[in-house]
Every structure is written in structure tokens, then in C-alpha cells.
Amino acid sequence: MWSKIAKYFDLEVEQPLPLSLEVVMADKETLWNDMIKKYNLEPTAYKDISSWGFGDLVFSWDYDMFADGSKARRFGFHEYVNTEGMFFSIFDDFRKRKIIP
């Protein structure tokens, strides 16, 4: 899907860049606390807003995932949205409204 989205915007696709949320987010507590003050957010401890290690697990699969919606259709869920069509419809709408070039 990423290559199709890139093509829509006349962009090239690069190879995936390995990224650890646990490493990148390790020093962001001060930023989080500043955002709480600036935007008058509910005070929430940084350690309680996410499990960065879990995010790493979820987002760093090293294999392709195939899903099948036929079971849902067997149980009566017949309507669906075509993912590719949905994205391009949104992008086209944004272009018409001059939200994106």
C-alpha cells in the first residue's frame, strides 16, 4: 500500500528504516510534561501513557501479514470498504479542497 500512496504523490519509496520506539522515546518525558502545561492537559505520568516496548513488538514484524475477511462475511458482515479506494478518495477530496497539493 505504501508504494501506491507514494506513487499517488509522485514520491519514491525508500527501504524500511528500523526504528525502536523504546529508544527514540526514552528521553521525551520532559517534552511530555511541557505539553501537559502548555495545552492544559490532564496530568498523566509519562510512564503511564504508553508501553513503547509493546509498540516495538506490534510495529516491527519481519514478515508479511495476510488477513482473510471471509469468516466475517459468513457471519453476515457483507459490507466493507476497499482500503486503496478509501485512501485515494480521501486524497482526491483533500486535493479538491486544496488541503494537499
Backbone bond lengths (Angstrom), bond angles and torsions (degrees), N, CA, C in turn:
res aa  C-N    CA-C-N  psi(-1)  N-CA   C-N-CA  omega(-1)  CA-C   N-CA-C  phi
1 M - - - 1.447 - - 1.530 110.91 -
2 W 1.356 116.78 -37.90 1.459 119.24 -178.35 1.525 111.35 -60.28
3 S 1.325 117.33 -39.96 1.467 119.01 -179.26 1.531 110.75 -65.63
4 K 1.310 118.29 -34.63 1.471 121.28 177.98 1.524 111.11 -69.71
5 I 1.334 116.65 -39.68 1.468 120.12 177.39 1.527 109.59 -65.55
6 A 1.328 116.97 -42.79 1.467 120.38 178.02 1.526 110.62 -59.83
7 K 1.323 116.80 -43.77 1.463 120.84 179.43 1.525 110.77 -61.44
8 Y 1.325 117.60 -40.15 1.466 122.20 178.86 1.525 110.34 -55.88
9 F 1.330 116.58 -39.11 1.455 121.53 -178.09 1.533 112.90 -97.51
10 D 1.331 117.14 12.67 1.466 122.72 -178.96 1.530 111.65 55.83
11 L 1.324 115.95 44.82 1.460 122.42 178.19 1.519 109.85 -114.19
12 E 1.318 115.51 155.23 1.458 120.19 173.80 1.521 109.11 -92.44
13 V 1.309 115.97 152.38 1.459 121.38 178.84 1.519 108.93 -101.18
14 E 1.301 116.36 129.58 1.454 122.04 176.92 1.528 109.36 -94.18
15 Q 1.306 115.66 167.60 1.460 120.60 175.13 1.537 108.63 -68.11
16 P 1.320 117.29 149.61 1.465 119.73 179.02 1.529 111.48 -57.67
17 L 1.318 115.22 143.39 1.456 121.93 179.33 1.528 108.51 -107.38
18 P 1.328 117.47 114.04 1.468 119.02 178.67 1.527 110.06 -59.94
19 L 1.319 116.35 135.37 1.448 121.51 -175.95 1.520 108.89 -147.00
20 S 1.314 117.55 128.56 1.448 121.98 177.35 1.521 109.60 -102.79
21 L 1.325 117.17 116.39 1.458 120.59 176.70 1.524 110.73 -61.57
22 E 1.320 116.00 -36.85 1.457 120.32 -179.08 1.538 110.73 -60.15
23 V 1.329 116.61 -37.62 1.464 120.99 178.97 1.531 110.47 -77.26
24 V 1.334 117.13 -49.68 1.461 121.79 -176.07 1.532 111.70 -63.07
25 M 1.315 117.66 -37.43 1.460 121.44 -175.15 1.529 113.75 -90.48
26 A 1.320 117.69 -1.77 1.468 121.78 -174.89 1.528 113.13 -59.78
27 D 1.327 118.26 -31.76 1.464 120.66 -175.73 1.535 113.11 -108.28
28 K 1.322 118.49 23.21 1.468 121.59 -173.95 1.533 114.18 -99.51
29 E 1.322 118.68 7.03 1.474 120.26 -178.19 1.534 111.85 -62.63
30 T 1.320 117.43 -41.00 1.462 120.34 179.14 1.524 110.48 -62.90
31 L 1.320 116.98 -43.60 1.459 121.55 177.09 1.524 110.37 -59.63
32 W 1.331 117.01 -44.59 1.472 121.77 179.07 1.529 110.25 -58.98
33 N 1.322 117.27 -46.48 1.465 121.02 -179.18 1.526 111.38 -65.09
34 D 1.333 117.53 -37.30 1.466 121.14 176.05 1.530 110.96 -63.94
35 M 1.331 116.93 -39.18 1.466 120.75 178.48 1.521 111.18 -65.52
36 I 1.314 117.00 -38.58 1.476 120.53 177.42 1.520 109.75 -58.21
37 K 1.336 116.57 -46.62 1.471 120.85 -179.67 1.531 111.35 -67.12
38 K 1.330 115.91 -48.82 1.469 120.70 -175.29 1.525 112.65 -61.35
39 Y 1.331 117.06 -40.92 1.465 120.97 -174.36 1.527 112.98 -105.28
40 N 1.338 115.80 10.75 1.460 121.26 177.66 1.539 111.48 52.94
41 L 1.326 114.90 48.09 1.460 120.83 -179.50 1.521 111.21 -83.79
42 E 1.303 115.50 161.19 1.465 120.92 175.00 1.530 108.07 -61.72
43 P 1.326 117.57 124.19 1.474 118.90 179.68 1.529 111.22 -59.19
44 T 1.301 115.52 119.89 1.459 122.07 -179.91 1.523 107.93 -137.23
45 A 1.314 115.35 129.46 1.461 119.86 179.98 1.525 110.05 -62.77
46 Y 1.319 115.83 137.56 1.463 121.09 -178.94 1.522 111.80 -55.47
47 K 1.306 117.01 -38.97 1.463 120.59 -178.76 1.526 112.00 -64.81
48 D 1.339 116.90 -17.19 1.463 120.99 -177.63 1.527 114.40 -97.00
49 I 1.336 118.07 -5.08 1.476 118.16 -174.88 1.515 113.52 -85.63
50 S 1.314 117.86 -21.86 1.461 119.33 -179.73 1.520 110.60 -164.99
51 S 1.305 113.74 160.63 1.459 120.90 169.53 1.521 106.01 -110.70
52 W 1.324 115.18 94.49 1.462 119.52 -174.58 1.524 111.59 -61.34
53 G 1.315 117.36 -34.90 1.463 120.35 177.58 1.520 111.41 -62.67
54 F 1.336 116.61 -38.46 1.463 120.18 177.11 1.531 109.74 -65.93
55 G 1.330 116.34 -40.57 1.464 119.73 175.97 1.519 111.55 -58.54
56 D 1.340 115.57 -41.58 1.465 119.21 176.80 1.525 110.94 -59.47
57 L 1.314 116.82 -42.25 1.467 120.76 179.51 1.525 110.68 -62.85
58 V 1.319 116.87 -46.77 1.465 121.50 -176.21 1.524 112.24 -66.85
59 F 1.341 116.71 -40.64 1.463 120.23 -172.89 1.521 114.92 -94.32
60 S 1.307 118.72 -0.82 1.461 118.41 -173.90 1.520 113.76 -117.50
61 W 1.321 116.55 36.91 1.460 119.06 174.85 1.511 109.11 -60.56
62 D 1.314 116.48 141.76 1.463 119.45 177.03 1.525 110.95 -108.96
63 Y 1.324 115.84 27.58 1.455 121.09 176.98 1.528 108.67 -144.59
64 D 1.324 116.27 160.54 1.457 120.74 178.27 1.513 110.30 -77.87
65 M 1.313 115.43 146.14 1.467 121.15 179.55 1.526 108.29 -111.52
66 F 1.309 116.20 126.68 1.453 121.15 175.10 1.524 108.51 -113.52
67 A 1.308 116.76 132.15 1.455 121.20 179.14 1.525 108.24 -120.92
68 D 1.301 115.52 154.59 1.459 121.41 -178.17 1.520 108.57 -132.35
69 G 1.326 116.60 121.53 1.459 120.82 -178.81 1.510 114.00 -92.87
70 S 1.334 117.80 9.83 1.473 119.08 -175.30 1.529 112.23 -65.83
71 K 1.315 119.13 -32.32 1.467 120.53 178.80 1.526 110.35 -62.18
72 A 1.329 117.16 -42.45 1.462 120.60 178.44 1.528 110.49 -61.56
73 R 1.337 116.85 -41.06 1.467 119.64 178.72 1.528 111.17 -65.75
74 R 1.327 117.52 -35.75 1.470 120.35 176.90 1.524 111.43 -62.70
75 F 1.337 116.67 -26.85 1.453 121.15 -179.78 1.527 112.74 -98.63
76 G 1.334 117.03 16.61 1.453 121.02 170.41 1.509 116.98 99.27
77 F 1.315 118.56 1.14 1.462 120.61 178.86 1.528 108.43 -92.43
78 H 1.347 115.09 87.70 1.456 119.83 -171.56 1.527 113.87 -94.51
79 E 1.318 117.60 -20.36 1.453 119.67 -179.28 1.522 109.73 -85.67
80 Y 1.311 115.97 145.54 1.458 121.01 177.20 1.521 108.35 -155.30
81 V 1.292 115.76 166.59 1.461 122.30 176.81 1.520 107.50 -115.46
82 N 1.315 116.13 127.62 1.456 121.26 176.41 1.528 107.70 -70.59
83 T 1.314 117.15 117.62 1.459 122.05 -173.93 1.521 112.33 -57.23
84 E 1.315 116.84 -49.65 1.468 120.37 -178.75 1.523 110.64 -61.03
85 G 1.314 116.39 -48.04 1.467 120.47 179.40 1.519 112.45 -60.86
86 M 1.346 116.70 -38.73 1.452 120.89 179.55 1.525 111.10 -62.17
87 F 1.342 116.81 -48.66 1.461 119.70 -179.29 1.520 111.55 -60.54
88 F 1.328 116.77 -47.88 1.456 119.08 -176.41 1.527 111.91 -68.30
89 S 1.307 117.69 -31.04 1.461 120.95 174.53 1.529 110.65 -64.75
90 I 1.331 116.19 -42.37 1.468 120.85 177.77 1.526 109.44 -64.45
91 F 1.335 117.42 -46.45 1.465 120.53 179.99 1.529 110.74 -60.96
92 D 1.348 116.58 -43.70 1.463 119.97 179.33 1.529 110.80 -61.05
93 D 1.325 116.46 -42.34 1.461 121.08 178.66 1.530 110.61 -62.45
94 F 1.315 116.69 -43.77 1.468 120.56 178.92 1.528 110.66 -62.89
95 R 1.329 116.59 -37.86 1.470 119.33 178.44 1.529 110.64 -66.19
96 K 1.322 117.00 -42.41 1.466 120.56 178.30 1.519 110.86 -60.47
97 R 1.337 116.44 -37.05 1.466 121.52 -179.46 1.520 112.02 -87.59
98 K 1.356 116.09 3.26 1.474 123.75 178.10 1.532 112.00 59.58
99 I 1.332 115.52 33.66 1.463 121.04 174.95 1.524 109.46 -82.81
100 I 1.334 116.27 -33.47 1.458 121.97 174.45 1.534 107.38 -127.97
101 P 1.331 116.15 152.07 1.489 118.46 -179.44 1.519 111.86 -72.80
